[in-house]
Amino acid sequence: MVSAYALFTHPFPTPSFFDSPFPYPLPPTAHISHSLLSTFHNHQWSSLPTLAKTPRPDPNPLLTQLGFRPNLQCSSSPITADIVFSLLQAVGIDDKEAKVLLNKNPVLSFTSLDCLRARIECFNSVGLDGLVLSNLITKCPNLLTAEEIGPFLSFVRHDLAGKIEPGQLRKLFRAADVRFLVGFDEKVGLLLRRGVSDEKIVDVLNKVNLYKALCLKSVEDIDTTITFLNRFGGIDLIVRRPSLLNYDLETQLAPRVEFLTEVSGGDENATGVLLGKLPAILSYTVDHTKGHVELLRSFAGLSDEQIFKILLVFPNVVSASRERKMRPRIKFLKECGLSSNDIYKFLIKAPLFLGLSFEDNLAYKLVFLVKIGYRYRTRDMAAAIGSATRTSSDNLQRVIELFLSYGFSCADIVVMSRRHPQILQYSHGALEKKMEYLINEMGREIGELLAFPAFLGYKLDDRIKARYEVKRKILGEGMSLNKLLTVSSESFTPKTPAYVIDLNVE
């Protein structure tokens, strides 16, 4: 046997046998592994003088029956099992695995050395080398000999600039029968023709299951899927959520879209808006989504129209656990005295209430609200927690501390937040600037916020400062904050009728 050590440790002048072009030429930028394989280019093979002269033997009848056909792309002579064994060792496959591999794939003994070497270097050029490649070859020995592999690797290297992630290729080769790689380039071309941009195509391919999305589906199947989705957003849905290509149209995608359309009252445009907001909603089965809808119907007492509006505001409600999150929180709202219509209005304004973690989020906020004086299971508590869901626990604590630092009591904070619950969700930094302007620039008492806490909801520069400067010149300092800010823009700055006076009229 010719050992791997002998093949790679005795330098000789390179014979013309290895000066011939590879059957799969590498691009100038192709990455070649720094493994021992690279030494094939630099070492003499005169110790194996029969390699270039030995004619290719006809495959034995058993191999012919198994479907073996000589690789017509390689003109060099076949090699012995001993040299293949050494080549596999050079790739990183140990003695035991190499023997098993040769037993599983005897075709290797009838494949020329330059073809095997070129195939391995092609794998290297797309990022599959080292232990990853040796494991792949061990699991799928026909990767070194299957004719379908060459055109596929060439397409990946040249047309896709080798940008498919090695992990994607590894999963594909482990899962796919090599026959399903045929036509891969045509299917990618279809995606480009149907609207996936050149800049996005690689991103799409790196985020799908290549075997399910492209290999197992025909060009016609993929085209039909895109045509179906065109009614609801089309190729943009696929670009934003490439994994939609993984699903079967008839048994998965179509039923899921149809159920959402049914909840919408048959409005395909509204369904398209929902899918545009969260294409990932189609990753949930019909039974899963139906369970969420049914809970909102039966337990919360909502109509399909109300449920669909909640989905439009917060599509991720379908990802919330029904029994761990949705049911106990709807029960809490009921205990606070909210009717079905009240629950609908609450969820439209604060849909995150159904999705936030209790232990890491809601529990802290409930503690803050109880500490400043809110009574548990009251309508006021429900309104307060609804506003608090739209801010962080840290910001809520800072807001409460800010009010206390300006002399407000906990009871005062409760009074203000009952009148204007949104003050609990405003940024503490923005609140502080408005309160400073109220005291220092407008010369008002901080206590005026008790009567008109909505002052803190208006924009400081565009509304408060702008209006105050205008009215101060006319009315002076003593003006109502309510009248200053709540009057409409049309009433605040009425337009003066434009009269055209002709001074030349006699």
Secondary structure as GFF3:
##gff-version 3
##sequence-region A 1 506
A	DSSP	alpha_helix	4	9	.	.	.	ID=ss1
A	DSSP	three_ten_helix	16	18	.	.	.	ID=ss2
A	DSSP	three_ten_helix	36	41	.	.	.	ID=ss3
A	DSSP	alpha_helix	61	65	.	.	.	ID=ss4
A	DSSP	alpha_helix	81	91	.	.	.	ID=ss5
A	DSSP	alpha_helix	95	104	.	.	.	ID=ss6
A	DSSP	three_ten_helix	106	110	.	.	.	ID=ss7
A	DSSP	alpha_helix	113	125	.	.	.	ID=ss8
A	DSSP	alpha_helix	130	139	.	.	.	ID=ss9
A	DSSP	three_ten_helix	141	144	.	.	.	ID=ss10
A	DSSP	alpha_helix	149	154	.	.	.	ID=ss11
A	DSSP	pi_helix	155	159	.	.	.	ID=ss12
A	DSSP	alpha_helix	166	175	.	.	.	ID=ss13
A	DSSP	three_ten_helix	178	181	.	.	.	ID=ss14
A	DSSP	alpha_helix	184	193	.	.	.	ID=ss15
A	DSSP	alpha_helix	198	207	.	.	.	ID=ss16
A	DSSP	alpha_helix	210	210	.	.	.	ID=ss17
A	DSSP	pi_helix	211	215	.	.	.	ID=ss18
A	DSSP	alpha_helix	219	229	.	.	.	ID=ss19
A	DSSP	alpha_helix	235	240	.	.	.	ID=ss20
A	DSSP	three_ten_helix	242	246	.	.	.	ID=ss21
A	DSSP	pi_helix	249	253	.	.	.	ID=ss22
A	DSSP	alpha_helix	254	263	.	.	.	ID=ss23
A	DSSP	alpha_helix	268	277	.	.	.	ID=ss24
A	DSSP	three_ten_helix	279	283	.	.	.	ID=ss25
A	DSSP	alpha_helix	286	298	.	.	.	ID=ss26
A	DSSP	alpha_helix	304	313	.	.	.	ID=ss27
A	DSSP	three_ten_helix	315	319	.	.	.	ID=ss28
A	DSSP	pi_helix	322	326	.	.	.	ID=ss29
A	DSSP	alpha_helix	327	335	.	.	.	ID=ss30
A	DSSP	alpha_helix	340	349	.	.	.	ID=ss31
A	DSSP	three_ten_helix	351	354	.	.	.	ID=ss32
A	DSSP	pi_helix	358	362	.	.	.	ID=ss33
A	DSSP	alpha_helix	363	372	.	.	.	ID=ss34
A	DSSP	alpha_helix	379	388	.	.	.	ID=ss35
A	DSSP	alpha_helix	393	405	.	.	.	ID=ss36
A	DSSP	alpha_helix	410	419	.	.	.	ID=ss37
A	DSSP	three_ten_helix	421	424	.	.	.	ID=ss38
A	DSSP	alpha_helix	428	436	.	.	.	ID=ss39
A	DSSP	pi_helix	437	441	.	.	.	ID=ss40
A	DSSP	alpha_helix	448	451	.	.	.	ID=ss41
A	DSSP	three_ten_helix	453	457	.	.	.	ID=ss42
A	DSSP	pi_helix	460	465	.	.	.	ID=ss43
A	DSSP	alpha_helix	466	475	.	.	.	ID=ss44
A	DSSP	alpha_helix	481	486	.	.	.	ID=ss45
A	DSSP	alpha_helix	489	492	.	.	.	ID=ss46
###
